[in-house]
Amino acid sequence: MKYLNLFNPFEVSQACRNKFCQNIVDSSAPTIDFYFLVMLSTLIVSFGLIDDNVVLLIGGMLVTPLLSPILAFSLGIVIKDRHVIIRSLKILFSSLSLVFVIAFFLGVFSGVRVDNLSLIAKMVPSLFILIVAMVAGVAASYTWVKPELHENLAGIAVTVTLIPPLAAIGLSAASANWEIFHNTFNLFLLNVFGIVISSLIIFSLMDFYKAKNKMVSEVKEEEKAIKKAKKEILKTDIK
């Protein structure tokens, strides 16, 4: 069966589209596990930046789940559902706030001067960075949809540069170095823009508009589960 789409790499079954919708909602769900991974990733990457340690940087990038809400946002645009878009943006912004706060306080307590860090000095927005981000976005969205390519997701996570510039934003704010803050902030925006644009193209080519009902139902199920969990917590508190 896998040879049927040899001449059209963007041809996927409805089952694959539906499975992707389920996976992308599950992996970007605003749970304690999701934010805990964001926190761990931020700590590892921040320590890597402070120590100018590339190994730590790569390790932290492997842990981060930040790509999920960005892809969910792109999918929301493709299926033209405002509810999915808003849900993805809320999760993304809360994650970004968490990363900034952690990196900021880490920078304050460590007393690090970001202008002395070579890894952060290299974080300058450019056309090359945008191109790389778009290629990484293509690889991420394409690989995530294809179940047979899932083993490559870890490697792709390293190419999608999201956490390093985010952590650098917090560290530079702690050092009151606004030039580096400006560079790293623009670099992050450039990366997100590149990923969104490329994933929009991939999802459109894969006819993901056909999975609108599935995506919407997955988000509704998530909301029901969150409401149920909140009610259980309230009942426990009352007792």
Helices and strands as residue ranges (DSSP letters): H 14-27, H 32-50, H 54-63, H 67-78, H 82-110, G 114-116, H 118-121, H 127-145, G 147-152, H 153-159, H 163-174, H 178-205, G 208-211, H 212-238
